[in-house]
Amino acid sequence: MKKILPIIVIAVLVGFFAGYASRPSPFSVFGSSAPQAQQDQKTERLPFGYNSPREPALAPDAPPPLYWSVDDLRKAHSDLAEVAAKAMKDAGKGSSQSFGGGPVHVATRNFSIFQLYRVHRDEPVPSLTKVNSVWDDAEQHSGAYDFYVITAGTGEMIVGGKIANRQNLMDKDGPVPGEYRGQPIIGGQTFKVKAGDCLLIPPDQPHQPKPDSGGFSYVIMKINVGVYPWQLIR
């Protein structure tokens, strides 16, 4: 019995270490004996399991590759200018100088992109916050960056400072948190803008467009700060 015991101990130890060696390391990037993991490795083997079909997609609502020619954007500018000119003839249509349209329409959980046209007004009308002005109210967004690419026309963008007569934007459910309107901007910086110019406006920075005669249009990307409810971003 004493002679057999060492043999048994040795056999147990050999089995233990053989099993341990075949077990995937907890620090191994690819270590897994599951059939799905084996299938993943056959298709594509990436560090840290990146893009593994077993993990949630990083951008589940990503659009396909998109392209807009400058010719299409310029045509949209002309089309929107005609729409705006007709609307401005009827003061009862509302006070906004902003008209949306054109080929650019993208919305995801992280950003949205669209095209706007801003018309020049000669006669003052009550703004959204009841200020008698030829300009639309300044805006301030707590939940998003605004990235502008001017596509046609010229004008000014007033950025920074403080909004006088600042009020929460209102909708049918009441005040919209983090969205403010009002005018004028006090202490802001003036940028002269033209086709091809770009402008990045960080969250919580007041900004107000002031189009020249003939108006200007732009493609705007709104980039969510990452935690803000999209339904509150305007």
N, C-alpha and C positions, 0 to 999 in steps of 0.2 A: 504493500500500500504506500509505504514511504517513497518507493521508487516511482510509482505511478503519479503521485501528487505533483512533483515538479513538472511532469509532462503536461498535466491538466492545466496548471497555472500558465505555462508557456503558451499553450494552445489558446487559452482565454485571452491573454495579452495580445497575441498575434491577431486574433479576430477583432479585438477592440480597436487596435491601431489601423487595421485594414479598413474597417468601417469608418473610422474617423477621417482617414485620408480621402476616402471616396465621397465624404459629405461636403457640400458646397460651403465655402468659407463665408461667414457673415459679412466680410469686407469685400467680397468678390462682386464686381460690377455685373457680371453676367451669370453668376452661379445660381442655377435653378434646375431641378430635375423634372419640373412640370412639363407635360407635353406641349402646352401652349408656349412656354419659354423656348423649348427646342425649336418649335415652328418659327418663332420670332427670329431666332438666331439664323435660321436657314434663309429667311427673307432679307433682313438687314440688321447688322450688328453695330449699334451706335453706343458711344460712351454714356454711362449713367442711365441707360434705358431710354434715352431721349427719343421721342416720337414712337414709343412702343404702343401698339394697338391696345395694350392692356390699360393704358393710362388715358385720362381725359384729354381731349384735344386742347392745345393752348389757345387756338383761335377758332372755336366751333362755328362762328358765324362769319368767317372771313369771306369776302367777295372774290370772284375770279379776277385775274389780271384785267385791268381796265385802261382804256386809252381814250383821250379826248384831244382832238386836233385844235390848234389855235384858231383855225378857220371856223370850226363849229362854235367855239366860245365867242368869237367876234360876231358871228351871225346871231347868236343868242342875245348879245348886247343890243344889236339893232332891233331885234324882234321885241325885246322887253322895253326898249325906249319908246316904241310905237304904242305898246300897251299902256305905259306910264303916261304918255302924252294924252291919250284918250281919257284916262282916269282923272287926270288933273283938271280937265275941263268941267268936271262935276264935283264940286266941293263936298257934296253929300256922300261921296264914296268912302270918306274916311281921311284921316290925317297922315297916314303913313307914306313915307317916300320910298319904301322898300317893296320891290317886286321880284318874286322868285320865278325861276323857270330855266329853260335850257336843258342840255343833255346830262348834267352832273347831278346824280341822285344816289348817294351811298349812305347807309346807316348801319353801324355795328354796335356792339356793346362798349367799344372803346373810343370810337370816333364817328363823326358824320361829316359828309362833304356835300355842298350844294352851291349853286350860283345865285347871286343876287344882283339886282340893279338898283341904284339909288338915283332918283330924279332930282333935278334942281327946281326949287320952288321960288317964284318971284314974290308972291304975296303970303303974308303970315296967316297961319291957321292955328287953332288950339291943338297942342300936342297931346300925346297920350296922358300926360300928367297935367293937362290944362294950362300949359304955358303957351302964350301967343307967340309963334315963331315960324320962320321959314325953314327951320331945321327939325329933323326928327329928334326925339329925346336921346340923350346919352344912355349907354347901357353899362351894366356891371354884372359879371357872372362869377359867382363863387365856385362853381363846380366844373369850369371848363376853361382851357386855353382857346383862344381864337387865332387861327393862322390865316391871313389874307394873302391872296395872289391877285393883284389888280389885272384884269383882262382887257379893259378898254376904258377910254375917257380919262378925265383928270379931276382932281379935287383935293380936299384936305382930310386928314384923320387927326383928331385931337385925342391924345392918350395921356392917362395919368391924372394927377390932381384929385379934386373932389367934385362930386356932383351937387350943385345947389338944387334945392327943392327935391332931394332924393326921396323916392318912395318905392316900397315893394311893388313889383309887378303883380297885378291882380288877374285872376281868371275866375271861372264860374265857381270854383271851390274856395275862393278867397286868396290871401297873399301867397305868392310863390316864394318859398324860402331861398335865399341866396341870389335872387334875380331882382335887380334894381333898375329904375328908370328916372329920368329927370334932366333938367338943364337950367343954366349953362354949366360947363365944366370950368372950375376955377383952378388956375395953377397948372394946367396940363401942358403937354408938349405938342407942337403942331408939326405934322409931317405932310409935305406936298407929295401926292401920289399920282402915278401915271401907269400906263400899261407895262407890265413886266415887274413892277415893284412888289416886294413881299413885306409883310408886317406881322410880327408875333406879339400877341397881347396876352400876358399871363393872367391867371385867375385874379379876381378882385381889383383889376385895373379898369377905371372908367374909360370909355372911348365913345367918340361921337363922329359920324361921317358928315362931311360938308361938301357935297358935290358941286363942281363948277357947272356953268351952263352947258347943257348937253349930257350931264350926269356921268356917272362912272359905274362900272360893273366889276365884280370880283368873284372868285371862287373862294369860299371860306370852309376851312376844316375846323370843326369843334372837337377838341381832344379832351375826353373825360379825365378828371384828376385821378380816377381809379376807384373811388369809393362813393361817388355822388350818384344819386338816382337819376337816370336819364330823363324821366318824366318831368324833372324840375329844371332841366337845362333848356333855355330858349335862345 
